[in-house]
């Protein structure tokens, strides 16, 4: 007890010092006031404040924070547009002046969030009001860049900085959505019809080209076949003429009548008519007088051809 009486002030000093120690967690900055007036900021770790004089006014988070927004805007042609977006923001830096702005600009966190949401909504509404309904879906990136540019200046005065703004969904009234769906469907049908027509045109063009090529090939083949047939007939006639000439010469040497050759050819022709006629009707005088008459006509035609050849020479 004597020791306590002599060193009571040591215990008092210990409790005073221990009462002034405090810690600041990682990701936060402590704001200390002295007698109600700003005094200093405290970094993460173990810190000291003067007991009874200093107070921890606020612990400011420097971590990233996000908030989701849902609101309505009106275009220049009086169409309602509904937005769902998300804003990501944080304290601009950990400098003392910035932390003071964050700590003392707003009474509470609720007031900060309300001001931030209204600022973002107002910026988007102002931008959308200058666009037509048909343009809104195509200017999503422009909306984000315009809003970030405008609210960054305002938030810097509060000690914050916008890191990202995402517009997750843009919708319209049901009547507008229905009409847009019909427009898209009609455009798709139109594109499909055009593609189908082009495909049909290509198919028919290729078919016509193939048919034309086939006709050309067939015609060329027919021409060559006709040429070969003509050459064959010419060779046949040449061989027949050579054989008949030789046979006639031999019969004259044997003092035989050459009309026997014509008679045999006549009989052979009648035989072929009967064998290969395939039911076709052929009117032919098969008597000896008919043969003689036909032979005279053939000989007359042969003589006529010879006279023409002689005249050309």
VOKEMAR-181515 format. One record per atom (N, C-alpha, C): y, z, x; residue in one letter. Coordinates in steps of 0.1 Angstrom, whole numbers, padded with zeros to 4 digits, always signed. Each point is the difference from the previous one (the first is absolute). Layout:
YZXA
...
This chain:
-0012+0000+0008X
+0012+0000-0008X
+0012+0000+0009X
-0001+0007+0011X
+0012+0000+0009X
+0003-0014+0005X
-0011-0008+0002X
+0002-0013+0005X
+0007-0009-0011X
-0003+0002-0012X
+0006-0008-0011X
+0015+0004-0001X
+0003+0013+0002X
+0014+0004-0001X
+0008-0006+0011X
-0006-0001+0012X
+0007-0005+0012X
+0001-0016-0001X
-0010-0007-0005X
+0000-0014+0000X
+0000-0007-0013X
+0006+0007-0010X
+0001-0006-0013X
+0008-0013+0000X
+0009-0001+0008X
+0008-0012+0001X
-0008-0012+0005X
-0010+0002+0007X
-0009-0011+0005X
-0007-0006-0012X
-0005+0009-0009X
-0007-0005-0012X
+0010-0008-0009X
+0012+0006-0001X
+0010-0007-0008X
+0003-0014+0005X
+0001+0000+0013X
+0003-0013+0007X
-0012-0010-0002X
-0012+0005+0001X
-0012-0008-0002X
+0000-0006-0014X
+0003+0008-0010X
-0001-0005-0014X
+0012-0010-0002X
+0011+0002+0006X
+0011-0009-0002X
-0003-0013+0006X
-0005+0000+0012X
-0004-0012+0007X
-0011-0008-0007X
-0010+0008-0005X
-0011-0006-0007X
+0005-0006-0013X
+0009+0006-0006X
+0006-0005-0013X
+0008-0013+0002X
+0004-0002+0012X
+0008-0013+0003X
-0009-0011+0004X
-0013+0002+0003X
-0008-0011+0004X
-0006-0008-0012X
+0000-0013+0001X
-0006-0008-0011X
-0005-0013+0006X
-0008-0007-0008X
-0006-0013+0005X
+0004-0012-0009X
+0002-0011+0006X
+0002-0013-0008X
-0012-0009+0002X
-0005-0004-0011X
-0012-0009+0001X
+0003-0014+0005X
-0010-0007+0006X
+0002-0013+0005X
+0003-0009-0012X
+0009-0010+0002X
+0005-0009-0011X
+0011+0006-0008X
+0006+0011+0004X
+0011+0006-0008X
+0011+0005+0011X
+0012+0001-0005X
+0011+0005+0008X
+0006+0011-0008X
+0002+0012+0006X
+0006+0011-0007X
+0015+0000+0001X
+0007+0003-0011X
+0015+0001+0000X
+0003+0015-0002X
+0008+0005+0010X
+0003+0015+0000X
+0015+0001-0003X
+0003+0010-0009X
+0014+0003-0003X
+0003+0015+0004X
+0012+0002+0004X
+0004+0013+0004X
+0012+0005-0009X
-0003+0011-0007X
+0009+0005-0010X
+0005-0011-0010X
-0010-0009-0004X
+0002-0010-0010X
+0005-0013+0005X
+0003-0001+0013X
+0006-0012+0006X
-0010-0006+0009X
+0000-0014+0001X
-0010-0007+0009X
+0002+0006+0014X
-0011+0002+0006X
+0000+0005+0014X
-0007-0009+0010X
-0013-0004-0003X
-0008-0008+0009X
-0012-0006-0007X
-0007-0009+0008X
-0013-0005-0005X
-0011+0005+0010X
-0012+0002-0005X
-0011+0005+0008X
-0011-0010+0000X
-0006-0003+0011X
-0010-0009+0002X
-0014+0006-0003X
-0010-0008-0001X
-0014+0006-0003X
-0004+0009+0012X
-0007+0011-0004X
-0004+0010+0009X
+0005+0014-0003X
+0000+0009+0010X
+0005+0013-0002X
+0015+0001+0003X
+0007+0006-0010X
+0015+0000+0002X
+0005+0015-0003X
+0013+0002+0003X
+0006+0013-0003X
+0013-0001-0007X
+0002+0009-0009X
+0013+0001-0007X
+0004+0015+0000X
+0013+0001-0001X
+0006+0014+0000X
-0003+0007-0013X
-0008+0011+0000X
-0003+0006-0013X
+0013+0005-0007X
-0001-0001-0013X
+0010+0004-0010X
+0012-0009+0000X
+0002-0008+0011X
+0011-0009+0000X
-0004-0015-0002X
-0011-0004+0006X
-0005-0014-0002X
-0010-0001-0011X
+0000-0011-0007X
-0010-0003-0010X
-0005-0015+0002X
-0013-0001-0004X
-0005-0014+0000X
+0004-0006-0013X
+0010-0009+0000X
+0005-0006-0012X
-0010-0010-0006X
-0006-0008+0008X
-0009-0011-0005X
-0009-0005+0011X
-0011-0004-0004X
-0009-0007+0010X
-0001-0014-0005X
+0006-0009+0009X
+0001-0014-0003X
-0012-0008+0005X
-0007-0007-0009X
-0011-0008+0005X
+0004-0013+0005X
-0005-0004+0012X
+0004-0013+0006X
-0012-0010-0001X
-0010+0004-0009X
-0011-0009-0002X
+0004-0011-0010X
-0008-0011-0001X
+0002-0011-0009X
-0003+0005-0014X
+0009-0004-0010X
-0002+0004-0014X
+0001-0013-0008X
-0007+0001-0012X
+0000-0012-0009X
+0002+0005-0014X
+0005-0010-0008X
+0002+0003-0014X
-0002-0013-0008X
-0007+0001-0011X
-0002-0012-0008X
+0010-0001-0011X
+0004-0013-0003X
+0011-0002-0010X
-0005-0010-0011X
+0003+0003-0012X
-0002-0009-0011X
+0013-0001-0009X
+0005-0012-0001X
+0013-0002-0007X
+0001-0014-0006X
+0010-0002-0007X
+0002-0013-0007X
+0014-0006+0005X
+0000-0013+0001X
+0012-0007+0003X
+0001-0012-0009X
+0013-0006-0001X
+0002-0011-0009X
+0006-0012+0008X
-0006-0012-0002X
+0005-0011+0007X
+0013-0006-0006X
+0005-0010+0007X
+0013-0006-0005X
-0002-0008-0014X
-0013-0004-0002X
-0003-0006-0013X
-0006+0010-0010X
+0003+0013+0002X
-0004+0011-0010X
-0015+0001-0002X
-0007-0001+0011X
-0015+0002-0001X
-0003+0014+0007X
-0008+0008-0006X
-0004+0013+0005X
-0010-0001+0011X
+0002+0006+0011X
-0009+0000+0011X
-0004+0014+0004X
-0013+0003+0001X
-0005+0013+0003X
-0006+0001+0014X
+0005+0010+0007X
-0003+0001+0014X
-0009+0013+0003X
-0009-0002+0009X
-0007+0012+0005X
+0001-0002+0016X
+0006+0010+0006X
+0002-0001+0014X
-0002+0014+0007X
+0000-0001+0013X
-0002+0012+0008X
+0010-0001+0012X
+0006+0012+0003X
+0010+0000+0011X
-0005+0011+0010X
+0000-0004+0013X
-0004+0009+0011X
+0012+0003+0008X
+0003+0013+0002X
+0012+0004+0007X
-0003+0012+0009X
+0009+0003+0009X
-0001+0012+0008X
+0013+0003+0006X
+0001+0012+0006X
+0012+0004+0007X
+0003-0010+0011X
+0013-0004+0002X
+0003-0010+0009X
-0003+0003+0014X
+0003+0012+0005X
-0003+0005+0013X
+0001+0015+0000X
-0003+0007+0012X
+0000+0014+0000X
+0012+0006+0007X
+0011-0008+0001X
+0012+0005+0005X
+0007+0010-0009X
+0008+0009+0006X
+0005+0011-0007X
+0009-0004-0012X
+0008-0010+0002X
+0009-0004-0011X
-0008-0006-0012X
-0011-0008+0004X
-0008-0005-0011X
-0007+0011-0008X
-0006+0009+0007X
-0006+0011-0007X
+0009+0008-0009X
+0013+0002+0005X
+0010+0007-0008X
+0002-0008-0013X
+0001-0013+0001X
+0002-0008-0013X
-0011+0001-0009X
-0013+0000+0005X
-0011+0001-0008X
-0001+0014-0007X
+0004+0010+0007X
-0001+0014-0005X
+0011+0003-0010X
+0012-0006+0001X
+0011+0005-0008X
+0006-0010-0010X
-0005-0013+0000X
+0005-0010-0008X
-0003+0003-0015X
-0012+0005-0002X
-0005+0002-0014X
-0004+0014-0002X
+0002+0005-0012X
-0003+0014-0003X
-0015+0002+0001X
-0008-0010-0006X
-0015+0002+0000X
-0007-0013+0003X
-0013+0000+0002X
-0008-0012+0002X
+0000-0008-0013X
+0001+0006-0011X
+0000-0008-0013X
+0013-0008-0001X
+0011+0005+0004X
+0012-0008+0000X
+0000-0012+0009X
-0006+0002+0012X
-0002-0011+0010X
-0008-0011-0006X
-0012+0003-0006X
-0009-0010-0005X
+0007-0007-0012X
+0007+0007-0008X
+0007-0007-0012X
+0010-0009+0006X
+0008+0004+0009X
+0010-0009+0006X
-0006-0013+0007X
-0011+0003+0007X
-0007-0011+0007X
-0005-0010-0010X
-0007+0005-0011X
-0006-0009-0010X
+0011-0008-0007X
+0011+0006-0004X
+0010-0007-0007X
+0007-0010+0009X
+0001+0003+0012X
+0006-0010+0010X
-0008-0012+0001X
-0013+0002+0002X
-0009-0012+0001X
+0000-0008-0013X
-0002+0007-0011X
+0000-0007-0013X
+0013-0008-0002X
+0011+0006+0003X
+0013-0007-0002X
+0001-0012+0008X
-0004+0001+0013X
+0001-0012+0009X
-0009-0011-0005X
-0012+0003-0005X
-0009-0011-0005X
+0005-0006-0013X
+0005+0009-0009X
+0006-0005-0012X
+0012-0010+0002X
+0008+0004+0010X
+0012-0008+0003X
-0004-0014+0005X
-0011+0000+0008X
-0004-0013+0006X
-0007-0008-0011X
-0009+0006-0008X
-0007-0008-0010X
+0010-0005-0011X
+0011+0007-0002X
+0009-0005-0010X
+0007-0013+0003X
-0001-0004+0013X
+0006-0013+0004X
-0011-0012+0000X
-0012+0003-0004X
-0011-0010+0001X
-0005-0002-0014X
-0006-0012-0002X
-0006-0004-0013X
-0015+0005+0000X
-0005+0001-0012X
-0014+0006-0001X
-0010-0009+0008X
+0002-0013+0000X
-0010-0008+0007X
+0001+0001+0015X
+0011+0006+0005X
+0002+0001+0015X
-0005+0013+0005X
-0002+0010-0009X
-0002+0014+0005X
-0013+0001+0008X
-0011-0007-0004X
-0013+0001+0007X
+0001-0006+0014X
+0009-0009+0002X
+0001-0007+0012X
+0009+0006+0010X
+0008+0011-0004X
+0009+0006+0009X
-0003+0015+0003X
-0013+0003+0000X
-0005+0013+0003X
+0005+0005+0014X
-0002-0009+0009X
+0004+0004+0014X
+0015+0002+0001X
+0007-0009-0007X
+0015+0001+0000X
+0005+0013-0006X
-0007+0004-0011X
+0004+0013-0006X
-0002+0012+0010X
-0012+0000+0007X
-0002+0011+0009X
+0010+0000+0011X
+0003-0012+0006X
+0009+0000+0011X
+0014+0004-0004X
+0004-0005-0012X
+0014+0003-0005X
+0001+0016-0003X
-0010+0005-0006X
+0000+0015-0003X
+0000+0008+0012X
-0008-0003+0010X
-0001+0008+0012X
+0014-0001+0008X
+0006-0012+0000X
+0013-0001+0007X
+0010+0009-0007X
+0000+0001-0013X
+0010+0007-0007X
-0002+0015+0001X
-0012+0005-0003X
-0002+0014-0001X
-0002+0006+0014X
-0002-0008+0011X
-0001+0006+0013X
+0013+0007+0004X
+0011-0007-0004X
+0014+0005+0003X
+0002+0014-0007X
-0004+0000-0012X
+0002+0013-0008X
-0009+0011+0005X
-0013-0003+0003X
-0009+0010+0004X
+0003+0005+0014X
+0006-0008+0009X
+0004+0005+0013X
+0011+0011-0001X
+0008-0001-0010X
+0010+0011-0002X
-0007+0013-0005X
-0012-0001-0005X
-0007+0012-0004X
-0010+0005+0011X
-0001-0009+0011X
-0009+0004+0011X
-0014-0006-0002X
-0001-0009-0009X
-0014-0007-0002X
+0001-0014+0004X
-0012-0006+0001X
-0002-0014+0003X
-0011-0006-0008X
+0002-0012-0006X
-0011-0006-0008X
-0009-0008+0010X
-0012+0003+0000X
-0010-0007+0009X
-0006-0011-0007X
-0003+0001-0013X
-0006-0011-0007X
+0002+0001-0015X
+0002-0012-0006X
+0001-0001-0015X
-0010-0010-0005X
-0009+0003-0008X
-0010-0009-0005X
+0002-0001-0015X
+0000-0013-0005X
+0000-0002-0014X
-0014-0004-0004X
-0007+0009-0006X
-0015-0002-0002X
-0003-0008-0013X
+0009+0000-0010X
-0003-0007-0012X
+0013-0004-0007X
+0000-0013-0005X
+0012-0005-0008X
-0006-0005-0013X
+0004+0005-0011X
-0005-0005-0013X
+0012-0003-0009X
-0003-0007-0011X
+0010-0003-0010X
-0005+0004-0014X
+0008-0002-0010X
-0004+0002-0013X
-0012-0008-0004X
-0008+0005-0010X
-0012-0007-0003X
+0002-0015-0004X
+0011-0002-0008X
+0003-0014-0004X
+0002-0009+0012X
+0007+0005+0010X
+0003-0008+0011X
-0012-0002+0008X
-0009+0010+0002X
-0012-0001+0007X
-0009-0010-0006X
-0001+0000-0014X
-0008-0010-0007X
+0005-0014+0002X
+0013-0002-0001X
+0006-0014+0003X
-0002-0004+0014X
+0001+0009+0010X
-0003-0003+0014X
-0014-0004+0002X
-0009+0007-0007X
-0015-0004+0001X
-0002-0014-0006X
+0006-0003-0011X
-0002-0013-0006X
+0006-0011+0010X
+0011+0003+0006X
+0006-0010+0009X
-0010-0002+0012X
-0005+0011+0005X
-0009-0002+0012X
-0013-0007-0005X
-0005+0003-0012X
-0012-0007-0004X
+0003-0015-0002X
+0011-0003-0006X
+0003-0014-0002X
+0002-0008+0013X
+0006+0007+0010X
+0001-0006+0013X
-0013-0002+0007X
-0009+0010-0002X
-0013-0002+0005X
-0008-0011-0006X
+0001-0001-0014X
-0006-0011-0007X
+0005-0014+0005X
+0013+0000+0002X
+0007-0013+0004X
-0005-0003+0014X
-0001+0009+0009X
-0005-0002+0014X
-0014-0005-0001X
-0008+0007-0008X
-0014-0004-0001X
-0002-0014-0005X
+0008-0004-0011X
-0001-0013-0005X
+0004-0010+0011X
+0011+0003+0007X
+0004-0010+0011X
-0011-0001+0010X
-0006+0011+0004X
-0010-0001+0010X
-0012-0007-0005X
-0004+0002-0013X
-0011-0007-0006X
+0003-0015-0001X
+0012-0004-0003X
+0004-0014-0001X
-0001-0006+0014X
+0005+0007+0010X
+0000-0006+0013X
-0015-0001+0005X
-0008+0010-0003X
-0014-0001+0003X
-0007-0012-0006X
+0003-0002-0014X
-0006-0011-0007X
+0005-0014+0006X
+0013+0000+0003X
+0005-0013+0006X
-0006-0003+0013X
-0002+0011+0008X
-0007-0003+0013X
-0014-0004-0002X
-0007+0006-0010X
-0014-0003-0002X
-0001-0015-0005X
+0008-0004-0009X
+0000-0014-0005X
+0004-0010+0010X
+0010+0004+0008X
+0004-0009+0011X
-0011-0002+0010X
-0007+0011+0004X
-0011-0001+0009X
-0012-0008-0006X
-0002+0002-0013X
-0011-0007-0007X
+0004-0015+0000X
+0012-0003-0003X
+0004-0015+0000X
-0001-0006+0013X
+0004+0008+0011X
-0001-0005+0013X
-0015-0003+0004X
-0008+0010-0004X
-0015-0002+0003X
-0005-0012-0008X
+0004-0001-0013X
-0005-0012-0007X
+0005-0013+0006X
+0012+0000+0004X
+0006-0012+0006X
-0008-0004+0013X
-0002+0011+0008X
-0008-0003+0012X
-0014-0005-0003X
-0006+0006-0010X
-0014-0004-0004X
+0000-0015-0004X
+0011-0003-0008X
+0001-0014-0005X
+0001-0010+0012X
+0009+0005+0010X
+0002-0008+0012X
-0013-0002+0008X
-0007+0011+0001X
-0012-0001+0008X
-0011-0009-0007X
+0000+0002-0014X
-0010-0008-0008X
+0004-0015+0001X
+0013-0003-0001X
+0005-0014+0001X
-0003-0006+0013X
+0002+0008+0011X
-0003-0005+0013X
-0015-0002+0002X
-0008+0009-0005X
-0014-0002+0001X
-0005-0012-0008X
+0006-0002-0012X
-0003-0012-0008X
+0004-0012+0007X
+0012+0000+0006X
+0004-0012+0008X
-0009-0004+0011X
-0004+0011+0007X
-0009-0003+0011X
-0014-0004-0005X
-0004+0006-0011X
-0013-0004-0006X
+0000-0015-0005X
+0012-0003-0006X
+0001-0014-0005X
+0000-0010+0012X
+0007+0004+0011X
+0001-0008+0011X
-0014-0002+0006X
-0008+0011+0001X
-0013-0001+0005X
-0009-0009-0009X
+0002+0002-0013X
-0008-0008-0010X
+0004-0015+0002X
+0012-0003+0001X
+0005-0014+0002X
-0006-0005+0013X
+0000+0008+0011X
-0006-0005+0012X
-0015-0002-0002X
-0006+0009-0007X
-0015-0002-0002X
-0003-0013-0008X
+0008-0002-0011X
-0002-0012-0008X
+0003-0013+0008X
+0010+0001+0009X
+0003-0012+0008X
-0012-0003+0010X
-0005+0011+0006X
-0011-0001+0009X
-0012-0005-0008X
-0002+0005-0012X
-0012-0005-0008X
+0001-0015-0003X
+0012-0004-0005X
+0002-0014-0003X
-0001-0009+0013X
+0005+0006+0011X
-0002-0008+0012X
-0014-0002+0004X
-0008+0011-0002X
-0014-0001+0004X
-0008-0009-0010X
+0004+0001-0013X
-0006-0008-0010X
+0003-0015+0002X
+0013-0002+0004X
+0003-0014+0003X
-0007-0006+0012X
-0002+0009+0010X
-0007-0004+0012X
-0014-0003-0003X
-0006+0009-0008X
-0014-0002-0003X
-0003-0012-0009X
+0009-0003-0010X
-0001-0011-0008X
+0002-0013+0008X
+0009+0000+0009X
+0003-0012+0008X
-0012-0003+0009X
-0006+0011+0005X
-0012-0002+0009X
-0012-0005-0008X
-0001+0006-0012X
-0012-0004-0009X
+0002-0015-0005X
+0013-0003-0003X
+0002-0014-0004X
-0003-0010+0011X
+0004+0004+0012X
-0002-0009+0012X
-0015-0002+0002X
-0007+0011-0001X
-0015-0002+0002X
-0006-0008-0011X
+0005+0002-0013X
-0006-0008-0011X
+0003-0015+0002X
+0012-0003+0004X
+0003-0014+0003X
-0009-0007+0010X
-0002+0008+0011X
-0009-0005+0010X
-0014-0002-0005X
-0004+0008-0010X
-0013-0001-0006X
+0000-0010-0011X
+0011-0007-0003X
+0001-0009-0011X
-0002+0006-0014X
+0005+0013-0001X
-0002+0007-0013X
+0014+0001-0007X
+0000+0001-0013X
+0012+0001-0008X
+0006+0014+0002X
+0013+0000+0004X
+0007+0012+0002X
+0004+0008-0013X
-0002-0007-0012X
+0003+0007-0013X
-0010+0011-0002X
-0011-0001+0007X
-0010+0011-0001X
+0007+0014+0003X
+0009+0000+0010X
+0007+0012+0004X
+0009+0005-0011X
+0007-0009-0006X
+0009+0004-0012X
-0009+0005-0011X
-0012-0006-0002X
-0008+0004-0011X
-0005+0014+0002X
-0004+0003+0013X
-0005+0013+0003X
+0011+0011-0001X
+0012-0004+0004X
+0012+0009-0002X
+0002+0003-0015X
-0001-0010-0008X
+0002+0001-0014X
-0010+0009-0006X
-0013-0001+0003X
-0010+0008-0005X
+0002+0015+0005X
+0004+0002+0013X
+0003+0013+0005X
+0011+0007-0008X
+0011-0008-0003X
+0011+0006-0007X
-0004+0004-0014X
-0008-0008-0007X
-0005+0004-0013X
-0008+0013+0000X
-0009+0000+0011X
-0008+0012+0002X
+0009+0013+0001X
+0010-0001+0009X
+0009+0011+0002X
+0008+0004-0013X
+0004-0010-0008X
+0007+0003-0012X
-0009+0009-0009X
-0013-0004-0001X
-0010+0007-0009X
-0003+0014+0006X
-0001+0001+0013X
-0004+0013+0006X
+0011+0010+0001X
+0012-0004+0003X
+0011+0009+0002X
+0011-0001-0011X
-0002-0006-0010X
+0010-0002-0011X
+0003+0013-0007X
-0009+0010-0001X
+0002+0013-0006X
+0004-0001-0015X
-0006-0010-0007X
+0002-0001-0014X
+0012-0008-0004X
+0008-0005+0010X
+0011-0008-0003X
-0004-0014-0004X
+0007-0006-0010X
-0003-0013-0005X
+0007-0011+0008X
-0008-0009+0006X
+0005-0011+0008X
-0005-0013-0006X
+0009-0008-0004X
-0003-0013-0006X
-0002-0011+0011X
-0012-0005+0002X
-0003-0009+0011X
-0010-0010-0005X
+0003-0012+0003X
-0009-0011-0003X
-0011-0001+0010X
-0012+0004-0003X
-0011+0001+0009X
-0008-0013+0001X
+0004-0010-0007X
-0008-0013+0001X
+0003-0008+0013X
-0007-0011+0002X
+0002-0008+0012X
+0013-0007-0001X
+0004-0004-0012X
+0013-0006-0002X
+0012+0010+0004X
-0002+0012-0005X
+0010+0010+0003X
+0001+0002+0015X
-0011+0000+0007X
+0000+0002+0014X
+0008-0011+0007X
-0004-0012-0004X
+0007-0012+0006X
+0015+0000-0003X
+0003+0004-0012X
+0015+0000-0003X
+0007+0011+0008X
-0006+0012+0002X
+0006+0010+0008X
+0001-0004+0014X
-0011-0006+0006X
+0000-0004+0014X
+0011-0010+0002X
+0002-0010-0009X
+0011-0009+0001X
+0014+0006+0001X
+0001+0010-0009X
+0013+0007+0000X
+0002+0008+0013X
-0010+0006+0006X
+0001+0007+0012X
+0003-0010+0011X
-0007-0011+0000X
+0002-0010+0011X
+0014-0006-0001X
+0005-0002-0013X
+0014-0005-0002X
+0010+0010+0006X
-0002+0013-0003X
+0009+0010+0005X
-0001+0001+0015X
-0012-0001+0006X
-0001+0000+0014X
+0007-0012+0007X
-0001-0012-0007X
+0007-0012+0005X
+0015+0002-0001X
+0004+0006-0011X
+0015+0003-0001X
+0005+0009+0010X
-0007+0010+0004X
+0004+0009+0010X
+0001-0007+0014X
-0010-0009+0002X
+0000-0007+0013X
+0011-0010+0001X
+0004-0006-0012X
+0011-0009+0000X
+0013+0007+0002X
+0001+0013-0005X
+0012+0008+0002X
+0002+0003+0015X
-0012+0004+0006X
+0001+0004+0014X
+0004-0012+0008X
-0006-0012-0003X
+0003-0012+0007X
+0015-0004-0001X
+0006+0002-0012X
+0014-0003-0003X
+0009+0010+0008X
-0004+0013+0002X
+0008+0009+0008X
+0000-0004+0014X
-0011-0005+0005X
-0001-0004+0014X
+0009-0012+0003X
